[in-house]
Amino acid sequence: MPRYHQLGNIPKKRHTVFKSPDGNFYYEELFGTVGFDGMSSLLYHTHRPTQVKEILKSYSVAPKVAVEKNMESLSLKGFSVPSESDFLKSRKTVLFNSDCHIVLASPTESLTAYFYKNTDSDEVIFVHEGKGKLRTHLGNIDFEYGDYLVIPRGMIYQINFETANNRLFIVESKSPVYTPKQYRNWFGQHLEHSPFCERDIHPPSELETYTDKGEFLVKVKKQDMIHEYIYAAHPFSVVGWDGYNFPYKFSIHDFEPITGRVHLPPPIHQTFETAGFVMCSFVPRLYDYHPQAIPAPYNHSNIDSDEVLYYVDGDFMSRNNIERGQITLHPAGIPHGPHPGAMERSIGQKETEELAVMVDTFKPLMVTEEAMKIKDGDYFQSWLES
């Protein structure tokens, strides 16, 4: 997301001496992606951020594959994923490939006993139920229902939940997450026809700075392993930073839908892009206004991508018997479209109140054992006419 932001105190010039009021050095850190070619920020710490006292256990969190080469359209009951008190244990990967992990989570307690850092992936956390505060070493962000929390790889964070019932839809991306380039000019500014703009994107606004030394547990994810590190200084030791690489939130309720006289294709709903997949937001909108328009989406073949839809709220007019938190997977290579009767019901309708998140991957998705635990019948047969 190409936007400059600054928080806290920073020196006038990069890579120069910067001291606290009592004369102690602040320690500069370049926090960047894609080598030295991607988004980056410069951070200034009260203590060196490199002080590791001990490395404890390491253990695998790699998803267990149930179906490696899947060609079955699936429906998963997302709200059937069991709740867990621990934030990391609550995360259940249901679909994945080499570019992304699609995860469901229902944590009941805040993440405060340790700090977490995902060095494999950017994370996009969609908040379906719950509210609270995302706390990171670059500042804090309040969140609530409908918020996307975009957390770049390497970000150290905790989460405080104000509620016990929390439902999260998480996508971990092996490549950086950006806003779609078709919405931006050559300077990076969002264009006038973009369905959202910089005013809708909320970076951290509250910076917590600690000078504590001691023993601080940081759980680091790398190559589907969790490595437990004990750091000698508090991870939230940043007194100031500036740059382009930082967490932010964007509410699905701030996505302004693009509509037309006849049905427009799914890319008009695009919200995020990566090298391996795109994410889209389906929001309440007016239907197509041609007098003979068919609002329901036409049948289409996914030749080049697997399509995942996470249903949030509202009336999903193209599907029958859909519940909140349900996930459908339509694999590449076979056509799909509205359920029987959905096209006919849509004719003459003026608007929809549906709310959903879509992930289209460019590589096939593998189905995990966790997904098979919440599989909802033989969804692939749901297009048969009675």
Buried (B, 14 or more C-beta within 10 A) or exposed (E): BBBEBBBBBBBEEEEEEBEEEEEEBBBBBEBBBEEEEBBBBBBBBBBEBEEEEEEEEEEEBEBEBBBEEBEBBBBBBBBBBEBBEEBBEBBBBBBBBEBBBBBBBBBBBBBEEBBBBBEBBBBBBBBBBBBBBBBBBBBBBBBBBBBBBBBBBBBBBBBBBEEEEBBBBBBBBBBBBBBBEEBBEEEBBBEEEBBBBBEBBBBBEEBBBBEEBEEBBBBBBEEEEBBBBBBBBBBBBBBBBBBBBBBBBBBBBBBEBBBEEEBBEBEEBBBBBBEBBBBBBBBBBEBBEEEEBBBBBEEEEBEEBBBBBBBBBBEBBBBBEBEBBBBBBBBBEEEBBBBEEBBEBBEEBEEBEBBBBBBBBBBBBBBBBBBBBBBBEEBBEBBEEE
